[in-house]
Amino acid sequence: MSLVVYLAGAVLLLSAAVLFRRPRPAAPNPLTAATCVAITLGALVFVCSAPVTLAAVNDLTDIPNFGAPLTYGMLSAYSCSLLILLAHWRGGPPDRVRRQVLRGIAVYGPLIVAVIVLFALADAPVERLTDLDTYYANTPYMREMIVLYLLGHTAAIVAMAVVCVKWAREVTGLLRTGLLLILVGALLDLLGFQLTKYTAVVARWTGHDLDFLSTSVAPPMAALGALLCSAGYVLPRLLPAAVAHGRGLRDHRRLRPLWARVGFVSVAPKPPVSWWRLPEERLHWREVAIHDALLALAPYFDDRVRARVFAAALGEGRGAHEARIASEAAMLAEAARRAAAREAPCGTPSTHRLHATEVSGAAGLVELARELARTPVPDTAGEGTVKAFHG
C-alpha cells in the first residue's frame, strides 16, 4: 500500500510544481497559491499515511501510533485548504473572500488541535500501521478522534461537490471539464474512502468485522479521487498554456526558412542564457530578431521586383493576398542576396510595408517563411555582413 500512496503523492506534488512553474504576473495570484497549497497538502497526506512513513514517525518520536494524529491533522489541513480554494475560486469582494478564509481556519484550526488532544488522552499502546481506525474504533478518545477527522473531511468534500454541481451548470469549456473531474474525484472520496471508513468503524461498534473496507478499499479510492480532483484543479489553468506553448513551438519551427534567409543581418539582443526556455519565449525572441532583420533589409527592397512577381502570380490565377505574399517574399529574397553580396542599397527607398509587419503575432511571418521556403537560397548568402549595414 505504501507504493500506491507514494505514487499518488508524487503525482500530486508534480502537479503543484508544474502549476507553480507557470509564468506568473508580478503580483502573487491567490488562486494559484491556494491551488498549489491544496494539492501539496493532499500529497503530504498520502506521504504521511503510508505505512512506511507511519513506522518511521513512530520510531522517531518513540510514541506508538504518533503518525495517526500527524496524518489526521494533515488531512484536516487539506480539508481546510479545499474550502479556502473554493473561496478564491468563487471570487468576489476581497473582504468577503478574506472572511471565508478566516472562517475555514477558525473551524479547522481547533479541529486539528482537538485531534492531537484526543490522541494524547487516549490509551493506544499497540502500533497499528494499516488498521488503526478499526482496531481502536471502540477505544475511548481514539474513537472520538477518528470520528472527528472523518466528519471534518466529509464536510469539506460535500461542500466541494455541491459547489461543483452548481457551477458545472453555469460554465462551459475547460472550466466545466475541470469541475466535472473534481466532482467525480469528490464522489470517489465520499463513497470509496469515507463511506467505507464509516462502515468499517460502525461495524466494529456493532461487533462485526469489515476491516477490509478500511484497509484495502479506502486507500486506493482516496488516491484515485485525489488525483482526479488534482487534474480538475490544474486542467483549466494549464491546458490553455500548454496549447499556446505547442503553437509557439510549431510557429518557431515554421519560421526557420525566414530566419535562415535574413538572420545574418539581425542585431537584436540575444535571449538570456538559460538551460530551458518555454516555446512561447523562444518564439518571441525569434520574432523580435526577424523584425530587426527586416528593418535592416528595408533599404534593399526593390519595388520593381515586387511588382513583377505580383503580376506574374496574378496571371497564374493566385489570389490577391497570395500574390502579395509571393511578391514580398521575392523582394525580400533579392534584398537578402544584395545585402549578402555587399551591394549598394536601392537608389529610391521603397515605402512598401510587408504584410508580416502589419499583423500582430507570428502568422504573417509564418506566411512569408512558407513562401520563402519555395525560393532557392542565393549562393552569395553568408555571415559576417552585419557591419555593412550597422557600422
Secondary structure, DSSP 8 states (H G I E B T S, - for coil): -HHHHHHHHHHHHHHHHHHHHS---SS--HHHHHHHHHHHHHHHHHHHHSHHHHHHHHHHHT-TTTHHHHHHHHHHHHHHHHHHHHHHHH---HHHHHHHHHHHHHHHHHHHHHHHHHHHHS---S--SS-HHHHTTTSTTHHHHHHHHHHHHHHHHHHHHHHHHHHHTT--HHHHHHHHHHHHHHHIIIIIIIHHHHHHHHHHHTT---HHIIIIIHHHHHHHHHHHHHHHHHHHHHHHHHHHHHHHHHHHHHTHHHHHHHGGG---------S---HHHHHHHHHHHHHHHHHHHGGG--HHHHHHHHHHHHHTT--HHHHHHHHHHHHHHHHHHHHHTT----SS------GGGTSSSSHHHHHHHHHHTTS---TT--SS-THHHH-
